[in-house]
Amino acid sequence: MSSIIQDDQVFNNEVSFCKVYSKESKRILEERFLQNRISYYIDWQDKSFLQRIFGVDKDKILCTVRINKADIERARELVSGLEDVKVRDFDRVGNRGKNKGKTKKK
């Protein structure tokens, strides 16, 4: 009997979708993703020691939201108009390296 899972199969389709800079925007983003059945993972960035001591605004945060790459277009529509959310530019990143190694003929 053979196994279904092969060694060369890759199941990790997770991408860093956006960075969120406020608690309120994170709350709204989570609600929208849950209502639209988009699974996500929040990767928290730690503040430095000086940021914790001298940080004025307690509602400011920094986290990266990771989603499945199949949900990028739907998620992009859901986050449009949210303040303090910076969506990663997938068009520019996706085209990187396409022409690598090719030379232009004159």
N, C-alpha and C positions, 0 to 999 in steps of 0.2 A: 504494500500500500504506500502511495507517495504522499508527501506532505503538500498542503496547499501553499504554505508560506515558503517562498524561495529566498535565498540569501541576498539576491540583488534587488529585491522589491523595496521601494521607498514609500513610506506612508506619511512622512512629515511634509504637509503642504501649508504650514503656518508661515505667515509673513508679518513683519512689523508694519502695521497699517497707519498708525498716527501717534502723535504725542499729545498728551492732555496736560494743561497747566492750571486748572482750577477744579475744586471739589464739585461745584455746581455743574460744570460742563461734563465731568465724569459721571455724575449721577444721571443726567439727561441722556448721555450716550449709552449707558448701561440699560436704561429703560427702553430706549429705541431698539437696541440690539435684541433684548429679550422679547419684546413685542413682535419682532420680525424674525425670530428664531435664528439669529446669527450667534454662533458660539464664539467666545472671545477669551483671552487671557490677559490679565493686567500685570505688567512687569514694573514694579516700583523702583525708582531711582532714589537712593539715599541722599539726603541733604548733607552738605559738609558741616563740620563743627561750627564754623563761623556763620553759616546760613541759619543754623538752628538757634544760635545765640542772638544774632542781630536781625533775624527775619522779622519784618514788620507785619506782613499780611499772613495770617494763619490759614487762610483759605487757598493759598497758592500751593500747588503740588507739582510734581513732575513724574509722569508715568507713561509707559509705552503700551499701547493696546495692540495685541496680536490677534489676527483672525485667519481663517482659512482663505487661501488665495482664490477659491471659487466664489467667495462672497464679496470681493472687492468692489464691484460696480454697484451692487445693492447697498453696501455700507457707505459708499461715497455719497449716494443720494441722501442717506439718513443723517449724515453729519454736516451736510451743507447748511450754512447759516449759524452753526454753533461757534461761539466765541471761545478763545483759549484752546482750540483744537487745531493742530497742524497735521494735515494729511500728507503722507509721503507721496512723492511724484513717481508713480509706477511707469508712466510712459517713457520718461527719460531713462530710468533704470533698466527697463525691459529691452531697450534698443542698444544698450551698451554692449560692445563686443561683436555685433552682428557682422561688421565688415572687417573684423580682425584678420589680418594675414592676407587680405585681398589687395591687389594693386590695381590701379586704374590704368587702362591702356590708352595711349594717345593716338 
